[in-house]
């Protein structure tokens, strides 16, 4: 089972989410794919994820530690870290936010979604909620796969590499925050998430 969590202002219609949903369908695993539209409130987003996974567990009887993986992009990576530590499951983090409360403090105000122009408001209390759900560094980096681009124009890849030291995955030369060319890494990401492969650790920087 894969739970995919999009980033700030993003949606299930994002580039990476769409590619992965299609790949899961091609593998005949569309019933093991969960990709919700996350609410703006971080606390509500975490609560929604827990509810969806608990419903899937009740329906399928999966063991969360072995059968669940969370894939998170940007802010979704921050959420994925929280939930993976909660359930002790695998996680893939794609250019993840590491210090989300700090990074999103400047985003308080009105916004629109990238893929629909639907408006939403990021309230000041949401910054506090981000701080409240902060987790420590991964207790077991081997359960994580990091894909970080040195050319990320939004977040600092060095913080990602430091936070997820010892994890699997890759640190990419160049690139951007949206991970243009992600399809190159998609098979490896899905294999790790589905528990069918364990690539080597991220290179030391």
matplotlib code that plots the C-alpha trace (Angstrom):
import matplotlib.pyplot as plt

x = [0.0, 1.3, 0.1, 1.3, 1.4, 1.7, 3.4, 2.3, -0.2, -0.1, -2.6, -3.1, -2.9, 0.7, 3.4, 4.9, 1.6, 0.1, 3.2, 3.1, -0.7, -0.3, 2.6, 0.7, -2.2, 0.1, 1.4, -2.2, -1.8, -4.3, -6.2, -3.0, -2.7, -4.0, -3.5, -5.7, -6.1, -4.6, -6.2, -4.2, -4.1, -1.1, -3.0, -6.0, -3.7, -2.1, -5.5, -6.8, -3.8, -4.3, -8.0, -7.4, -4.7, -6.7, -9.6, -7.4, -6.0, -9.4, -10.4, -7.3, -5.7, -2.3, 0.6, 1.5, 5.2, 5.8, 3.1, 2.7, 5.0, 4.5, 5.8, 6.0, 7.1, 8.3, 5.8, 4.4, 7.9, 7.7, 4.3, 5.7, 8.5, 6.0, 3.8, 6.6, 8.0, 4.5, 3.9, 7.6, 7.0, 9.0, 9.0, 10.2, 10.9, 11.3, 13.0, 11.4, 10.9, 13.0, 12.2, 8.7, 7.6, 10.5, 10.2, 6.5, 6.3, 6.6, 3.7, 0.9, -1.9, -4.0, -2.9, -4.3, -3.6, -1.2, -3.5, -6.9, -6.5, -8.8, -8.1, -7.1, -5.7, -2.6, -3.4, -0.8, -1.8, -0.8, 2.8, 2.4, 0.8, 3.8, 6.0, 3.8, 4.1, 7.9, 9.7, 13.3, 15.7, 14.7, 15.3, 16.1, 17.4, 17.3, 13.5, 13.9, 14.7, 15.7, 15.7, 17.2, 18.3, 21.2, 19.4, 16.3, 15.4, 13.0, 14.7, 18.3, 19.4, 22.2, 19.6, 17.9, 21.1, 22.1, 18.6, 18.4, 22.0, 22.3, 19.1, 18.8, 18.4, 20.2, 21.4, 21.1, 23.4, 21.4, 17.7, 15.0, 12.4, 9.8, 12.3, 11.9, 12.8, 11.4, 10.3, 13.9, 13.8, 10.2, 10.8, 13.4, 11.2, 8.2, 10.3, 11.6, 8.1, 6.6, 9.4, 10.7, 14.1, 16.6, 19.0, 22.2, 22.6, 22.6, 26.2, 28.0, 28.4]
y = [0.0, 3.4, 6.7, 9.6, 13.1, 16.2, 19.4, 22.9, 24.3, 21.0, 18.3, 14.6, 16.1, 17.0, 15.7, 13.1, 11.9, 11.4, 9.5, 7.2, 6.6, 5.6, 3.3, 1.6, 1.1, -0.5, -2.8, -3.8, -2.2, 0.7, -0.6, -0.2, 3.6, 6.3, 10.0, 12.4, 16.2, 17.4, 20.2, 23.4, 22.6, 20.4, 18.8, 18.1, 16.7, 14.2, 13.3, 12.6, 10.4, 8.4, 7.9, 6.8, 4.3, 2.9, 2.4, 0.6, -1.6, -2.5, -3.4, -5.3, -6.5, -5.1, -5.0, -1.3, -1.8, -4.1, -3.4, 0.4, 3.0, 6.7, 8.9, 12.6, 15.5, 18.8, 19.6, 16.1, 14.8, 16.5, 14.8, 11.5, 11.7, 12.2, 9.3, 6.9, 7.3, 6.8, 3.6, 2.4, 1.9, 2.7, 6.2, 7.9, 11.7, 13.8, 17.1, 17.1, 20.0, 19.4, 22.5, 23.2, 25.6, 27.8, 27.6, 28.1, 31.0, 33.4, 31.8, 32.9, 34.4, 33.7, 31.3, 29.2, 25.7, 25.1, 22.7, 24.2, 27.8, 26.9, 29.4, 28.6, 30.5, 29.4, 30.6, 31.7, 28.9, 26.4, 27.4, 26.3, 23.1, 22.4, 22.8, 20.6, 17.6, 17.9, 14.7, 13.8, 12.5, 9.0, 6.3, 3.9, 5.7, 2.3, 2.6, 5.8, 6.7, 10.3, 11.9, 15.4, 17.8, 20.1, 22.6, 22.8, 26.5, 26.3, 24.2, 23.5, 20.0, 20.0, 20.0, 17.1, 15.2, 15.8, 14.9, 11.7, 10.6, 6.9, 6.6, 5.0, 7.0, 9.7, 13.2, 14.6, 17.1, 20.1, 19.4, 21.5, 21.5, 19.8, 17.0, 17.4, 14.1, 12.2, 9.4, 8.2, 7.4, 6.2, 2.5, 2.5, 4.6, 2.3, -0.8, 0.6, 1.7, -1.7, -3.5, -5.3, -3.6, -1.9, 0.5, 1.6, 4.4, 8.0, 9.2, 11.2, 14.9]
z = [0.0, -0.9, 0.5, -1.6, 0.0, -2.3, -1.4, -0.5, -3.0, -4.9, -5.5, -6.6, -10.2, -9.8, -12.2, -9.9, -8.4, -11.9, -13.0, -10.0, -10.2, -13.8, -13.0, -10.2, -12.6, -15.1, -12.4, -11.6, -8.1, -8.4, -5.4, -3.3, -4.1, -1.9, -2.9, -1.1, -1.6, 1.7, 3.7, 4.4, 8.1, 8.9, 11.8, 9.7, 7.0, 9.4, 10.9, 7.4, 6.5, 9.7, 9.0, 5.4, 6.3, 9.2, 6.8, 4.3, 7.1, 8.3, 4.7, 3.7, 6.9, 5.9, 8.4, 8.4, 9.3, 6.4, 3.8, 3.9, 2.4, 2.4, -0.5, 0.2, -1.9, -0.3, 2.5, 1.9, 2.8, 6.1, 6.7, 5.5, 8.1, 10.9, 9.7, 8.9, 12.4, 13.8, 11.9, 11.6, 7.9, 4.7, 3.3, 0.2, 0.5, -2.6, -2.1, 1.4, 3.7, 6.8, 8.9, 7.6, 10.3, 9.6, 5.8, 5.6, 8.2, 5.2, 3.4, 5.8, 3.7, 0.7, -2.1, -4.9, -5.9, -8.8, -10.7, -10.3, -9.1, -6.2, -3.4, 0.2, 3.2, 5.1, 8.6, 11.2, 13.5, 10.8, 11.4, 15.0, 13.9, 11.7, 14.7, 16.8, 14.4, 14.0, 14.5, 15.3, 12.7, 11.4, 14.0, 11.2, 8.1, 6.3, 6.1, 4.1, 0.4, -0.3, -3.7, -3.4, -6.1, -5.6, -7.9, -5.7, -5.9, -2.9, -0.2, 0.8, -0.4, 2.2, 5.0, 3.4, 3.0, 6.6, 8.0, 6.1, 6.4, 6.0, 4.0, 0.6, -2.6, -4.5, -4.4, -7.9, -9.5, -10.8, -11.1, -9.5, -6.7, -8.9, -9.9, -13.6, -15.2, -12.2, -14.6, -14.7, -11.0, -10.8, -11.2, -8.4, -6.2, -6.6, -6.1, -2.8, -1.7, -2.5, -0.7, -3.8, -3.9, -1.5, -3.4, -1.9, 0.5, -0.6, -1.4, 1.3, 0.6]

ax = plt.figure().add_subplot(projection="3d")
ax.plot(x, y, z, "-o")
ax.set_aspect("equal")
plt.show()
